[in-house]
Amino acid sequence: MTALRIAYVIGTTAGGTGRHVAMLAEGCAGRGLTVSVFGPDSTRRLFPAVAFTAVDIAERPRPVRDTAAVLRLRRLLAGCAPDVVHAHGVRAGAAAVLALTGAARRRRPALTGAARGHRPALQVTVHNMAPSGTVSGPVYLGLERLIARRADAVLCVSADLAGRMRRAGARDVALAVVPAPAAPPPSAEAVGKARADMGASGRPIVFAAGRLAPQKGFDVLLEAMTRLQGREPVPLLVIAGDGPMAGQLAARSRATRADVRFLGQRADIPALLAAADVAVVPSRWEGQPLIVQEALRAGRPLIASRVGGIPGLTGEAALLIPANDPVRLASALASVLDEPAQSGRLAEAALARARTLPSQSDAIDAAIAGYAGLAARTGPGSA
């Protein structure tokens, strides 16, 4: 049987979505599928090993450029004749819907008997909750409804997103498998360097990592840390990452005199986790965040918000608290730092939970099985 042809469509991304798509694209290509990727030129660097063509799918609505992007994507999809188009993110998903609408595609003779008039199957993975902005929010909701009603299958990174898409009209909805990249345990030298970069000097280290954006809740974490300033020794908060709130968070830390080290973007998250006493994920919403999986694999005591897909990832292996609650967060931090028995229990539970998490191979297996099922359902001769 001729190998399936898969086209990935991606929009502007600065986080885990791009890394997830790169993992799927390279993994499927390594299994013999024919893979093409279409997305903004800024994402090209994520796909060095597969065919990539630039399509300007922007983060925010831009009617003229969006129309040009849809028309370009339509031509490109017609040219590569995929069996399945897998779009990631709501804007990329909507662009794929519009690119495929009303455009019959010639299928490859080896798969379809030279049949005409059958478009590729469309699968869309929804990675994020709708924004709350007065302008962007309604537009996003409209794009969600378009995807729900026109995509052949919808994957979601959390159960609440899956429920949202079902209510919008999607019929075939399932949870996406989004594993963190496999990484060997950090060396003693790497952990030592990480600890030196933190500059804790024997003080307890509270560690967080992620894009410095409102969704991640680092402002809440800063406020919680101010409530621990009377402790002896004073815990040190270390944050790895960069983003639009970098200046605002730094100014806030100075104003509150919270002791914080901002490390910027780092590639040694496993070593930083190994050097920390507790990991914190204070997000206002998350799907299946990589940092949660990395903290579990590192066997770190973990405190996280009870939002989105986090409870499904952690089970009982973390202290889960409400989002936007610095008082509860400060109390949870104090309990982990003060109670070695609880800290040890959480560390053991984290390692046990990590052994149950899906691997990249599991994610690629699930993707290929899904593509084969979609191609069989939507190809010529299907009901």
C-alpha positions in Angstrom: 0.0 0.0 0.0 1.3 3.5 -0.9 2.3 5.5 2.1 -0.1 8.1 3.5 0.5 11.7 2.6 0.1 14.1 5.5 0.1 17.9 5.4 0.6 19.8 8.6 -0.7 23.4 8.9 0.6 25.6 11.7 0.2 29.2 12.7 2.5 31.6 14.6 3.7 29.9 17.7 6.2 30.7 20.5 5.6 27.7 22.7 4.9 24.0 22.9 2.6 23.8 19.9 5.4 24.2 17.4 7.6 21.6 19.2 4.6 19.2 19.2 4.0 19.5 15.5 7.7 19.1 14.8 7.8 15.9 16.8 4.8 14.5 14.9 6.1 15.6 11.4 9.6 14.1 11.9 8.2 11.0 13.6 5.7 10.3 10.8 8.3 11.0 8.2 10.6 8.5 10.0 7.9 5.9 9.8 7.6 6.2 6.0 4.8 8.7 5.6 5.1 11.5 3.1 5.0 14.7 5.1 4.7 18.4 4.2 4.5 21.4 6.6 2.9 24.7 5.8 3.2 27.7 8.2 4.8 31.1 8.9 8.4 31.4 7.9 9.2 32.1 11.6 8.4 28.4 12.3 10.7 27.0 9.5 13.6 26.4 11.9 11.4 23.8 13.8 11.3 21.6 10.7 14.8 21.0 9.4 14.1 17.4 8.3 10.8 17.7 6.5 9.5 19.6 3.5 8.4 23.1 4.6 6.7 25.8 2.7 5.9 29.3 4.1 2.3 30.4 4.4 1.7 33.6 6.4 -0.9 32.4 9.0 -0.7 35.1 11.6 -1.6 35.1 15.3 -4.2 37.9 14.9 -6.9 38.6 12.3 -5.7 40.5 9.2 -8.4 40.2 6.5 -6.3 41.0 3.4 -3.3 38.9 4.4 -5.5 36.1 5.8 -7.3 35.9 2.5 -4.0 35.7 0.6 -2.8 33.0 3.0 -5.9 30.9 2.5 -5.6 31.1 -1.3 -1.9 30.2 -1.2 -2.7 27.3 1.1 -5.4 26.1 -1.2 -3.0 26.0 -4.1 -0.3 24.3 -2.1 -2.6 21.6 -0.8 -3.9 21.0 -4.3 -0.3 20.5 -5.4 0.8 18.0 -2.8 -2.6 16.1 -2.7 -2.5 14.9 0.9 -4.7 12.2 2.3 -5.0 14.0 5.6 -4.5 17.7 6.5 -3.7 18.1 10.2 -3.9 21.7 11.3 -2.8 22.8 14.8 -4.4 25.8 16.5 -7.7 27.5 15.8 -6.3 30.0 13.3 -4.5 27.4 11.3 -7.5 25.1 11.6 -9.8 27.8 10.2 -7.3 28.5 7.3 -7.3 24.8 6.4 -11.1 24.7 6.5 -11.4 27.6 4.1 -8.6 26.4 1.9 -10.4 23.0 1.5 -13.9 24.4 1.1 -15.3 24.0 -2.3 -12.1 22.7 -3.7 -12.2 19.1 -5.0 -8.9 17.3 -5.0 -7.4 14.7 -7.3 -6.4 11.7 -5.1 -3.4 9.6 -6.0 -4.3 6.7 -8.3 -2.5 4.1 -6.1 -4.8 4.9 -3.2 -8.1 5.8 -4.8 -8.3 4.3 -8.3 -7.9 7.7 -9.9 -11.1 8.9 -8.4 -11.8 12.6 -8.4 -13.8 15.0 -6.3 -12.7 13.9 -2.8 -11.0 16.5 -0.6 -8.4 15.4 2.0 -9.6 14.5 5.4 -9.2 17.4 7.9 -8.1 17.0 11.5 -7.6 20.0 13.8 -5.9 20.0 17.1 -7.1 22.7 19.4 -4.2 23.7 21.8 -5.5 26.7 23.7 -8.5 28.3 25.3 -10.2 31.2 23.6 -8.8 34.6 24.5 -10.9 36.9 26.7 -10.2 40.1 24.7 -13.3 42.1 23.6 -12.1 42.0 20.0 -10.2 38.8 19.6 -12.5 36.7 21.8 -15.6 36.7 19.5 -13.5 36.2 16.4 -11.8 33.2 18.0 -15.2 31.7 19.0 -16.4 32.1 15.4 -13.4 30.2 14.2 -14.0 27.5 16.7 -17.5 27.0 15.4 -16.3 26.9 11.9 -13.8 24.1 12.8 -16.3 22.2 14.9 -18.7 22.0 12.0 -16.3 21.4 9.1 -13.4 19.3 10.4 -13.7 15.6 10.1 -12.0 15.1 13.5 -11.0 17.4 16.3 -8.4 16.7 18.9 -8.1 18.7 22.1 -5.3 19.0 24.7 -7.7 19.0 27.6 -11.1 17.7 28.6 -12.6 21.2 29.0 -11.6 22.1 25.5 -13.1 18.8 24.2 -16.4 19.7 25.9 -16.2 23.2 24.4 -15.7 21.9 20.9 -18.6 19.4 21.3 -20.9 22.2 22.4 -19.8 24.1 19.3 -21.0 21.2 17.1 -18.0 18.9 16.7 -19.0 15.3 16.4 -15.7 13.4 16.4 -13.7 14.8 19.4 -10.9 13.1 21.3 -8.0 14.0 23.5 -4.6 14.7 21.9 -1.5 12.9 23.0 1.1 15.6 23.8 4.2 14.1 25.4 7.2 16.1 26.6 10.4 15.3 24.7 12.5 12.4 26.2 15.6 13.6 27.9 18.4 11.8 29.8 18.9 12.6 33.5 21.1 15.7 33.8 24.7 15.1 34.8 26.1 16.2 38.2 28.1 18.8 36.4 25.0 20.2 34.7 23.0 20.3 37.9 25.9 22.1 39.6 26.1 24.7 36.9 22.3 25.2 37.1 22.6 25.7 40.8 25.4 28.2 40.4 23.4 30.1 37.9 20.5 30.3 40.3 22.8 31.7 43.0 20.7 30.4 45.9 23.6 29.9 48.4 21.9 27.2 50.4 18.4 28.8 50.3 15.3 26.8 49.3 14.7 27.2 45.5 11.2 27.6 44.1 11.4 27.0 40.3 9.0 27.9 37.5 9.4 28.0 33.8 7.4 29.1 30.8 6.5 31.9 28.5 6.3 35.2 30.4 2.7 35.9 29.4 -0.5 36.5 31.4 -1.8 32.9 30.9 1.1 31.5 32.9 0.2 33.3 36.2 3.7 34.3 37.2 2.3 37.6 38.6 0.3 35.4 41.0 3.4 33.5 41.9 5.3 36.7 42.6 2.5 37.8 45.0 2.6 34.5 46.8 6.4 34.8 47.2 6.0 38.2 49.0 4.1 36.3 51.7 7.1 34.1 52.3 9.6 36.9 52.8 9.5 36.6 56.6 10.8 33.1 56.5 14.4 32.2 57.5 16.1 31.5 55.2 14.0 33.4 52.6 13.1 31.1 49.6 14.5 32.2 46.2 12.2 32.2 43.3 13.8 31.3 39.9 11.9 31.7 36.7 13.2 30.5 33.3 11.6 31.9 30.2 11.0 35.0 28.1 8.0 36.8 26.8 5.9 40.0 26.7 5.6 40.3 30.4 9.3 40.2 31.2 9.7 43.9 31.9 6.5 44.0 33.9 7.4 41.1 36.1 10.9 42.4 36.7 9.4 45.8 37.8 6.9 44.1 40.0 9.5 42.0 41.7 11.5 45.2 42.4 8.5 47.0 43.8 7.6 44.2 46.1 11.2 43.4 47.0 10.5 39.7 46.2 13.8 37.8 45.8 13.5 36.6 42.2 16.1 35.5 39.6 14.9 35.7 36.0 17.1 33.4 33.9 15.6 34.1 30.5 15.2 31.3 27.9 17.0 28.1 28.9 17.7 24.8 27.3 18.7 23.0 30.5 15.3 22.7 32.2 15.9 19.2 33.5 19.1 20.4 35.3 17.3 23.4 36.7 14.5 21.2 38.0 17.0 18.8 39.6 18.5 21.8 41.5 15.2 23.1 42.8 13.3 22.2 46.0 9.9 22.6 44.5 8.4 23.3 41.1 5.4 25.6 40.6 3.0 25.9 37.6 0.7 28.8 38.5 -1.1 29.0 35.2 -4.5 30.4 34.6 -5.1 27.7 32.0 -3.0 24.9 30.4 -3.5 21.9 28.2 -0.9 19.3 28.7 2.1 21.5 29.6 5.5 20.2 29.0 6.9 21.7 32.2 4.4 19.6 34.3 5.6 16.5 32.6 9.3 17.5 33.0 8.8 18.2 36.7 7.2 14.8 37.2 10.0 13.0 35.3 12.5 14.9 37.5 10.8 13.7 40.6 10.3 17.2 42.0 7.5 18.2 44.5 5.0 20.0 42.3 2.4 22.6 43.0 0.1 23.5 40.1 -3.2 25.2 39.3 -6.2 23.0 39.0 -7.0 24.1 35.5 -7.4 22.6 32.0 -5.5 19.4 31.4 -3.2 19.6 34.5 -5.2 17.4 36.8 -5.3 14.7 34.1 -1.5 14.8 33.9 -0.7 14.8 37.5 -3.4 12.7 39.1 -2.5 12.7 42.9 1.2 13.4 42.2 0.9 17.2 42.8 -0.6 19.7 45.2 -3.4 21.3 43.0 -4.8 24.7 44.0 -7.2 27.2 42.4 -5.7 29.6 39.9 -5.4 33.3 40.7 -5.1 32.5 44.5 -1.8 33.8 45.9 -2.8 33.0 49.5 -3.4 29.4 48.7 -0.3 29.2 46.6 1.8 30.7 49.4 0.3 28.2 51.9 1.1 25.3 49.6 4.7 26.4 49.2 5.2 26.8 52.9 3.8 23.3 53.5 6.2 21.7 51.0 9.2 23.6 52.3 8.3 23.0 56.0 7.3 19.3 55.8 10.0 16.9 54.5 7.6 14.0 54.7 5.1 15.7 52.3 8.0 16.8 50.0 9.3 13.3 49.9 5.8 11.8 49.2 5.2 14.2 46.4 8.6 13.5 44.9 8.0 9.7 45.0 4.5 10.2 43.5 5.9 12.3 40.7 8.3 9.6 39.6 5.6 7.0 39.8 3.2 9.2 37.7 6.0 9.9 35.2 6.2 6.2 34.4 2.6 6.3 33.2 3.0 9.3 30.8 2.9 8.7 27.1 6.1 8.8 25.1 6.8 10.4 21.8 6.5 7.0 20.2 3.1 6.6 21.7 2.0 9.9 20.2 3.3 9.0 16.8 1.6 5.6 16.9 -1.7 7.4 17.8 -1.3 10.0 15.1 -0.7 7.4 12.3 -3.6 5.2 13.5 -5.8 8.3 13.4 -4.6 9.3 9.9 -5.3 5.9 8.5 -8.8 5.8 10.0 -9.6 9.3 8.6 -8.3 8.4 5.2 -10.4 5.3 5.1 -13.5 7.2 6.2 -13.3 10.1 3.9 -11.6 8.7 0.8 -13.5 7.5 -2.3 -15.8 4.6 -1.7 -16.4 5.6 1.9 -20.0 6.0 3.1 
